[in-house]
Amino acid sequence: MRSSFTIGGSTVKPGERKAIDINIPALYTHNEMTWPVYVIHGKKPGPVLFLSGAIHGDEINGVEIIRRVLNKKSINRLSGTLIAIPVVNIFGFINKSRYLPDRRDLNRSFPGSSKGSLTSRMANLFFKEIVSKCTHGIDLHTAAIHRDNFPQVRAALDNPETESMARAFNSPVIIDTEITEGTLRSAAQKINIPVVVYEAGEALRFDEVAIRAGVKGIISTMRELDMLPTLKKSSTKREPYVARSSTWIRAPQSGIFRSIKSLGEKVEKDELLGLVSDPFGEDEESVRALHSGIIIGRTNIPLVNEGEALFHIARFENSANVLEKVEEFQNEMNPATDKTTSNEPPIV
């Protein structure tokens, strides 16, 4: 029999599920605030995996992904321990904001300090109470407000354990990214906890395809970590394509932007992506790709200032092969044709 698991002053017995409230700084109105944390402590030994959503308070796809993962029947056969925190930045979530009330970015503040700013204290508490007790992590994000990200996994592939998790997620695209100082990934790496980031969708919006892909990716990764039984009949496994670099294409002038390319499309160097013009159309400039690749991010708002990021293009050795995998992925995740995810009604 496994030992019990203790977190936030609460004990979870083997085979038990428990919702735990961890105290965080109160509101200035004197209202108490807590982190809602859900723990599933399996009867069999295994890794301790955290799932974190809404580190940026307006990135809400991860909240729904975690809800669906916790409702999967397969989770009842868990080996190891799953710690789910659907809303990390509870202050930003309440205010529909990326930031905390002190206007700092939580994902640039790890591992934080117990004597620092509000954001630094939140980072420190999360890192001490959650991350440091885990062996692995999956951090769920979306693009910023008015931008959209094609479903992708971001990971530092120089770590074999991290690469194994990234590939197991079964996303068509992996971005091999350097780790930015102050991020959750950076702090976790320093104490040898591999963390991958799943990016998909837009802030303050649910995206059914992004959510379905996230649920499947987490379950697939948990199988890779031997936290869940392998399927008797293997599910579709796609070999992901790794982008070693990516570039943002920026507005050549201020004006009204008319996009002619969408997420997941393959583009060639110098191909026309859109046009920026004044309201009369007299002063117009083309927006063209600086190199060939796949569009993994784009703006959704047509009102742009000079230098504003419009498209995010990832480079691959063979973009044609990537496009084929992207199309397979889109067909597989289409709610109209996907009958394997669960009985969850699709969000439209």
Secondary structure, DSSP 8 states (H G I E B T S, - for coil): ----EEETTEEE-TTEEEEEEEEE---TTS--EEEEEEEEE-SEEEEEEEEE--SSTT--HHHHHHHHHHT-GGGGG-EEEEEEES-S-HHHHHTT-SS-TTS--GGGSTT--TTS-HHHHHHHHHHHHTGGG-SEEEEEE---TTEEEEEEEEE-TTSHHHHHHHHHT--SEEEE----TTSHHHHHHTTT--EEEEEEE-TT---HHHHHHHHHHHHHHHHHTTSS---SS-------EEESEEEEEE-SSSEEEEE---TT-EE-TT-EEEEEE-TTSSSEEEEE-SS-EEEEEEE--SEE-TT-EEEEEEE-S-HHHHHHHHHHHHHHH-TTT--SS-S-----
